[in-house]
Amino acid sequence: MAKPLPPLQALRALEAASRHRSFTRAADELNLTHSAISHHLRNLEDTLGTPLFRRVGPRMIPTSAGARLAERVRLGLAEIDDALTEARAGDRGGAVRLEVSVMSDLAGNWLIRRLNGFAAQQPHIELMLRVHAQLVPPDPYTADLGIWHKRVDEPGFVSHKLIDDQLIAVASPSLLAQIPNFRVADTRKLPMLRFAHRAWRDWLEAAGLPLQEPTFGPIFDNPDSLLQAAIAGQGAVTARRLLVRDAIEQGTLVQIGTVCVPASLEYFVSWRENHPREAEIRAFYEWMREQLVS
């Protein structure tokens, strides 16, 4: 006779506590109390006859047995979620939902306007986009696929660099037209918009211009707002070539000269190894790579 399985809530507590290295954060995620998490895990340890966690300072570190079990439980929960998603699809032809977390600048200035092409190519994949704006990635387990500025260091994840991008300077054609026969050397005559997370210095040095940073005008914390200000003719900006490619092709922005420098941050595409929806993840990843060279 098969042994009864532990309660699902106990297995969820194990998976969350292992991932967060914290009973408190696991409790917050599962909407339980700290004592409830402790109770679930203590009962699980008693059932299995082996310790699953050990305390190291303020952190709860899974033992080797706890880590192995948590990973298997994580895969099992993902399989259950996948099965439920397929069941919910009903008569939609077996549509598979893929949850994608993506940096806000890439989503707003490049990805979203191309999604119709992906839908036409992969009609059975239903994308759910979550926009992320912070440099530090979110919990990588909260999305099927993440496109963030940093690799995922958690074991069991794969991360691929999306593109080797460059930084260029751009401005609206109406702004450049205010200076007859505009040249790169005239850039400092323009309003130079400031971005909280990137200085002008590298581009100015590559252009052979004085390195003094602009000292007046608004400071933008969000790259989308920065680019909208440039398109509106409020000033010149430095930006990733990928993010302004469409605006340059449409004529709403113009590259200043040919000066470019390597971008200081990359985009990395990350997902869990052996993900139950890995075929769909790879289809989306390969589609993005095709778009980058088209």
C-alpha positions in Angstrom: 0.0 0.0 0.0 1.4 3.4 -1.0 2.4 5.7 1.8 0.3 8.8 2.2 1.9 12.0 0.7 2.7 14.9 3.0 0.2 17.8 2.8 0.6 20.0 -0.3 0.9 23.1 2.0 3.9 21.5 3.7 5.6 20.9 0.4 4.9 24.4 -0.8 6.4 25.7 2.5 9.5 23.6 1.9 9.9 24.9 -1.7 9.4 28.6 -0.7 11.6 28.4 2.4 14.4 26.8 0.4 14.2 29.4 -2.3 14.1 32.4 0.0 16.4 30.9 2.6 14.0 32.4 5.1 10.9 31.1 6.9 9.6 34.7 7.3 9.8 35.4 3.5 8.2 32.0 2.8 5.4 32.9 5.2 4.8 36.2 3.5 4.7 34.6 0.0 2.2 31.9 1.1 0.1 34.2 3.3 0.9 32.1 6.4 2.4 32.9 9.8 6.1 32.2 10.6 4.9 29.6 13.2 2.8 27.9 10.5 5.8 27.5 8.2 7.9 26.2 11.1 5.1 23.7 12.0 4.8 22.4 8.5 8.5 21.9 8.1 8.9 20.3 11.5 6.2 17.8 10.7 7.8 17.1 7.3 11.2 16.5 9.0 9.5 14.1 11.5 7.8 12.3 8.6 11.0 11.9 6.6 13.2 11.3 9.6 15.9 13.8 8.4 16.6 17.5 9.0 15.7 19.7 6.0 17.1 23.1 7.2 19.9 24.4 9.4 20.3 28.0 10.7 23.3 30.0 9.5 23.1 33.4 11.1 19.8 34.9 10.1 19.3 32.6 7.2 17.7 29.1 7.0 19.8 27.0 4.7 18.5 23.8 3.3 20.5 20.7 4.0 21.5 18.6 1.0 18.4 16.4 1.5 16.3 19.5 1.9 17.7 21.1 -1.3 17.2 18.0 -3.4 13.7 17.5 -2.2 12.8 21.2 -2.7 14.0 21.1 -6.3 12.0 18.0 -7.0 8.9 19.6 -5.4 9.5 22.7 -7.4 9.5 20.7 -10.6 6.4 18.8 -9.5 4.5 22.0 -8.7 5.5 23.4 -12.0 4.1 20.3 -13.7 0.9 20.7 -11.8 0.6 24.4 -12.8 1.3 23.4 -16.4 -1.5 20.8 -16.3 -3.9 23.3 -14.8 -3.0 25.8 -17.4 -3.7 23.3 -20.2 -7.0 22.3 -18.5 -8.1 25.9 -18.3 -7.3 26.4 -22.0 -10.4 24.1 -22.7 -11.4 24.5 -26.3 -8.7 27.1 -27.1 -6.8 24.4 -28.9 -4.4 23.6 -26.1 -3.0 27.2 -25.7 0.1 27.3 -23.4 0.6 30.4 -21.2 4.1 31.7 -20.9 4.8 34.3 -18.2 7.6 36.6 -19.2 9.2 39.2 -17.0 11.0 41.9 -19.0 12.8 45.1 -18.4 10.5 48.1 -19.0 12.8 49.9 -21.4 13.1 46.8 -23.7 9.4 46.1 -23.5 8.3 49.6 -24.3 10.8 50.5 -27.0 11.4 47.2 -28.8 9.5 44.1 -27.7 5.8 45.0 -27.5 5.6 46.4 -31.0 6.8 43.1 -32.5 4.6 40.7 -30.5 2.0 40.4 -33.4 4.7 38.6 -35.3 5.3 36.1 -32.6 1.6 35.5 -32.2 1.3 34.7 -35.9 4.3 32.4 -35.7 3.3 30.6 -32.5 -0.5 31.0 -32.1 -0.7 28.3 -29.4 1.6 30.3 -27.0 -0.2 32.9 -24.9 2.2 35.5 -23.5 1.6 37.2 -20.2 4.1 40.1 -19.8 5.2 41.5 -16.5 7.3 44.7 -16.7 10.3 45.0 -14.4 12.0 48.3 -13.8 14.7 47.6 -11.2 18.3 46.7 -11.9 18.2 43.8 -9.5 16.1 40.9 -11.0 12.9 39.8 -9.2 12.6 36.3 -7.8 13.4 34.2 -10.9 10.9 31.6 -9.9 8.0 34.0 -10.4 8.2 33.9 -14.2 8.7 31.2 -16.8 11.3 33.4 -18.5 13.1 36.6 -17.5 14.8 39.3 -19.6 16.8 41.2 -17.1 20.1 43.2 -16.8 21.8 40.5 -14.7 22.3 36.8 -14.9 20.4 34.5 -12.5 23.0 33.1 -10.1 20.6 30.5 -8.6 21.5 26.9 -9.4 19.4 25.2 -11.9 19.0 28.2 -14.2 20.4 29.0 -17.6 21.1 32.5 -18.7 22.0 33.7 -22.3 23.1 37.2 -23.3 20.6 38.6 -25.7 22.7 41.1 -27.6 26.0 43.0 -27.5 24.6 46.5 -27.6 26.1 49.9 -28.0 25.4 53.4 -26.6 24.8 56.2 -29.1 23.6 59.8 -28.8 20.4 60.9 -30.5 18.1 63.9 -30.7 15.0 64.9 -32.6 15.5 66.2 -36.1 13.6 69.5 -35.2 16.2 70.1 -32.4 19.2 69.5 -34.6 17.7 71.7 -37.3 18.0 74.7 -34.9 21.8 74.6 -35.5 22.6 75.0 -39.3 25.0 72.4 -40.6 25.0 70.5 -37.3 28.2 68.5 -36.5 29.1 66.2 -33.6 31.2 69.1 -32.2 28.0 71.1 -31.8 26.5 68.6 -29.4 27.4 70.7 -26.3 25.3 73.5 -27.8 22.2 71.4 -27.4 20.3 70.8 -24.1 21.8 67.5 -22.9 19.2 65.5 -21.0 20.4 63.8 -17.8 19.7 60.1 -16.9 20.0 59.1 -13.3 21.7 55.8 -14.1 24.1 56.8 -16.9 26.6 59.6 -17.4 27.5 61.3 -20.7 31.2 60.9 -20.0 31.9 57.8 -22.0 30.2 59.1 -25.2 31.8 62.6 -24.8 35.2 61.0 -24.4 34.7 58.8 -27.5 33.6 61.9 -29.5 36.6 63.9 -28.4 34.5 66.5 -26.6 34.9 68.2 -23.2 33.9 65.7 -20.5 31.9 68.1 -18.3 28.6 66.6 -17.4 25.4 68.7 -18.0 24.5 70.5 -14.7 21.0 71.8 -15.4 17.6 70.5 -16.6 15.5 67.6 -15.4 17.0 64.3 -14.3 15.1 61.2 -15.6 15.0 58.0 -13.6 13.1 56.0 -16.2 14.7 55.4 -19.7 11.2 55.4 -21.3 10.6 58.9 -20.1 14.1 60.0 -21.2 13.5 58.8 -24.7 10.0 60.4 -24.9 11.6 63.7 -23.8 14.2 63.4 -26.6 11.5 62.6 -29.2 9.6 65.7 -28.0 12.6 67.8 -28.9 13.6 68.6 -25.3 17.2 67.6 -25.7 19.9 65.1 -26.8 20.3 61.8 -24.9 22.5 58.8 -24.9 20.6 55.6 -25.4 21.0 51.9 -26.4 21.1 51.5 -30.1 18.5 48.7 -29.8 16.0 50.9 -28.0 16.1 53.8 -30.5 16.5 51.7 -33.7 12.8 52.0 -34.5 12.6 55.7 -33.7 15.6 56.3 -36.0 14.0 54.3 -38.8 10.8 56.2 -38.3 12.6 59.6 -38.4 11.5 60.7 -34.9 15.1 60.6 -33.7 18.5 61.1 -35.5 21.8 59.6 -34.4 24.4 62.3 -33.7 27.4 61.3 -35.8 28.7 57.8 -35.8 30.2 57.7 -32.3 29.3 54.7 -30.2 30.6 53.0 -27.0 29.7 49.6 -25.5 26.6 49.6 -23.3 27.4 49.2 -19.7 24.5 46.8 -19.0 23.4 43.8 -21.0 20.2 41.9 -21.3 20.2 38.3 -20.2 17.4 35.8 -20.9 17.0 33.3 -18.1 14.9 30.3 -17.3 14.9 27.1 -15.2 16.6 24.0 -16.6 14.1 21.2 -17.4 11.2 23.7 -17.3 7.9 21.9 -18.2 7.4 24.6 -20.9 10.9 24.7 -22.1 9.9 24.1 -25.8 7.7 27.3 -25.7 10.4 29.2 -23.8 13.0 28.3 -26.5 10.6 29.2 -29.2 10.2 32.7 -27.8 13.9 33.0 -27.2 14.8 32.0 -30.7 12.1 34.3 -32.1 13.7 37.3 -30.2 17.1 36.4 -31.6 15.6 36.4 -35.1 14.1 39.8 -34.6 17.4 41.3 -33.5 19.0 40.5 -36.9 16.0 41.3 -39.1 
